[in-house]
Amino acid sequence: MDGLSVALLRPLAELLGRLDLDARGFLAALDIDDATAPDTYVAGERVDQLLAELASARDDPAFGLSLARVAVVRPLGLFGHLVWLSGTVRDALARAVKFYAVITRRATLALEERGPITVLHQHRVAHVTRGPILTEFLFASFALRARAATEGKFALRAVRFAHAGRATPAHADVFGVAVEFGAPIDELELETAQLDLPLISADPITSAALEARVATLTATGRSTLVDRVRRAAESTLGTATLDSVARTLGISARTLRRQLEAEGRSLRTLLDELRRERADELLAAGTPAKEIAFVLGFSEPSAFSRAYKRWTGRAPKL
């Protein structure tokens, strides 16, 4: 299931409680109890709906930011502790990118350094809906925590959200810059020099131990079927089809389609994920667009460029 993990939702419920909201009722509505494993994933649409109802009841158009303000008191769950016990802003972002699947499978993070400017992108999984509250909450949590952990030295250059919205005074206060809505992609922009700011919360021994624990959760974050399909498709990424992948797995194409649909996935979305990941690797290595297009199975470089823009919201930096 493409959704949100219990490793995120339990700490989120705790934040709701700090706002005098019904934390137990929130978890119960998601069928989460004390026995639910942290690597269990819950349908994101239901979480979005519950948060939207709470925001409406509070008449709070910046509910995600309200949650972020109470979250800054201490890191959010295992993922938050791992990120903010890192040594520098760069280390924190690298861990957030690497282990984002611990909290969500609806999106991935990518960090791109462009000389003096660095951008943190959130790539949404194709065909998966995502409400605005959690996106604003996660970005605001990062901005507030980074500012606190660098004793006020951290600052953003720009904040862009793909969802429609209206800036409030809370947005200006939390992010320190004007916020753009309806952008091609969710992203935070900062000066690259900010990456080297040390974090006062750094604890290398504890963070190393937590990384081993979080890595275990990441390994179980994808189903065995999805991992098998990804491995089967990787070796023939440019020509992979439902029939060819099913043949590699020793099952019929109809069975493979049915099994993927049962998990809310499709071969197309998995192939897009793999191609985007491979494209980023090749672009980082300076590979020409013509060669990338061939490796990924596109008829020409322009077709690859269009696909990359669809995946990320921007043209590939060649």
GIBELUR-V799256 format. One record per residue. N is the residue number from 0. RES is the residue in one letter. SS is DSSP state (~ for helix, > for strand, _ for the rest). Layout:
{{N/RES/SS} {N/RES/SS}}
This chain:
{{0/M/_} {1/D/_} {2/G/>} {3/L/>} {4/S/>} {5/V/~} {6/A/~} {7/L/~} {8/L/~} {9/R/~} {10/P/~} {11/L/~} {12/A/~} {13/E/~} {14/L/~} {15/L/~} {16/G/~} {17/R/~} {18/L/_} {19/D/_} {20/L/_} {21/D/_} {22/A/~} {23/R/~} {24/G/~} {25/F/~} {26/L/~} {27/A/~} {28/A/~} {29/L/_} {30/D/_} {31/I/_} {32/D/_} {33/D/_} {34/A/_} {35/T/_} {36/A/_} {37/P/_} {38/D/_} {39/T/_} {40/Y/>} {41/V/>} {42/A/>} {43/G/~} {44/E/~} {45/R/~} {46/V/~} {47/D/~} {48/Q/~} {49/L/~} {50/L/~} {51/A/~} {52/E/~} {53/L/~} {54/A/~} {55/S/~} {56/A/~} {57/R/~} {58/D/_} {59/D/_} {60/P/_} {61/A/_} {62/F/~} {63/G/~} {64/L/~} {65/S/~} {66/L/~} {67/A/~} {68/R/~} {69/V/~} {70/A/~} {71/V/_} {72/V/_} {73/R/_} {74/P/_} {75/L/_} {76/G/~} {77/L/~} {78/F/~} {79/G/~} {80/H/~} {81/L/~} {82/V/~} {83/W/~} {84/L/_} {85/S/_} {86/G/_} {87/T/>} {88/V/~} {89/R/~} {90/D/~} {91/A/~} {92/L/~} {93/A/~} {94/R/~} {95/A/~} {96/V/~} {97/K/~} {98/F/_} {99/Y/~} {100/A/~} {101/V/~} {102/I/_} {103/T/>} {104/R/_} {105/R/_} {106/A/>} {107/T/>} {108/L/>} {109/A/>} {110/L/>} {111/E/>} {112/E/>} {113/R/>} {114/G/_} {115/P/_} {116/I/>} {117/T/>} {118/V/>} {119/L/>} {120/H/>} {121/Q/>} {122/H/>} {123/R/>} {124/V/_} {125/A/_} {126/H/_} {127/V/_} {128/T/_} {129/R/_} {130/G/_} {131/P/~} {132/I/~} {133/L/~} {134/T/~} {135/E/~} {136/F/~} {137/L/~} {138/F/~} {139/A/~} {140/S/~} {141/F/~} {142/A/~} {143/L/~} {144/R/~} {145/A/~} {146/R/~} {147/A/~} {148/A/~} {149/T/_} {150/E/_} {151/G/_} {152/K/_} {153/F/_} {154/A/_} {155/L/_} {156/R/_} {157/A/>} {158/V/>} {159/R/>} {160/F/_} {161/A/_} {162/H/_} {163/A/_} {164/G/_} {165/R/_} {166/A/_} {167/T/_} {168/P/~} {169/A/~} {170/H/~} {171/A/~} {172/D/~} {173/V/~} {174/F/~} {175/G/_} {176/V/_} {177/A/_} {178/V/>} {179/E/>} {180/F/_} {181/G/_} {182/A/_} {183/P/_} {184/I/_} {185/D/>} {186/E/>} {187/L/>} {188/E/>} {189/L/>} {190/E/>} {191/T/~} {192/A/~} {193/Q/~} {194/L/~} {195/D/~} {196/L/_} {197/P/>} {198/L/_} {199/I/_} {200/S/_} {201/A/_} {202/D/_} {203/P/~} {204/I/~} {205/T/~} {206/S/~} {207/A/~} {208/A/~} {209/L/~} {210/E/~} {211/A/~} {212/R/~} {213/V/~} {214/A/~} {215/T/~} {216/L/~} {217/T/~} {218/A/~} {219/T/_} {220/G/_} {221/R/_} {222/S/_} {223/T/~} {224/L/~} {225/V/~} {226/D/~} {227/R/~} {228/V/~} {229/R/~} {230/R/~} {231/A/~} {232/A/~} {233/E/~} {234/S/_} {235/T/_} {236/L/_} {237/G/_} {238/T/_} {239/A/_} {240/T/_} {241/L/~} {242/D/~} {243/S/~} {244/V/~} {245/A/~} {246/R/~} {247/T/~} {248/L/~} {249/G/_} {250/I/_} {251/S/_} {252/A/~} {253/R/~} {254/T/~} {255/L/~} {256/R/~} {257/R/~} {258/Q/~} {259/L/~} {260/E/~} {261/A/~} {262/E/_} {263/G/_} {264/R/_} {265/S/_} {266/L/~} {267/R/~} {268/T/~} {269/L/~} {270/L/~} {271/D/~} {272/E/~} {273/L/~} {274/R/~} {275/R/~} {276/E/~} {277/R/~} {278/A/~} {279/D/~} {280/E/~} {281/L/~} {282/L/~} {283/A/~} {284/A/_} {285/G/_} {286/T/_} {287/P/_} {288/A/~} {289/K/~} {290/E/~} {291/I/~} {292/A/~} {293/F/~} {294/V/~} {295/L/~} {296/G/_} {297/F/_} {298/S/_} {299/E/_} {300/P/~} {301/S/~} {302/A/~} {303/F/~} {304/S/~} {305/R/~} {306/A/~} {307/Y/~} {308/K/~} {309/R/~} {310/W/~} {311/T/~} {312/G/_} {313/R/_} {314/A/_} {315/P/_} {316/K/_} {317/L/_}}
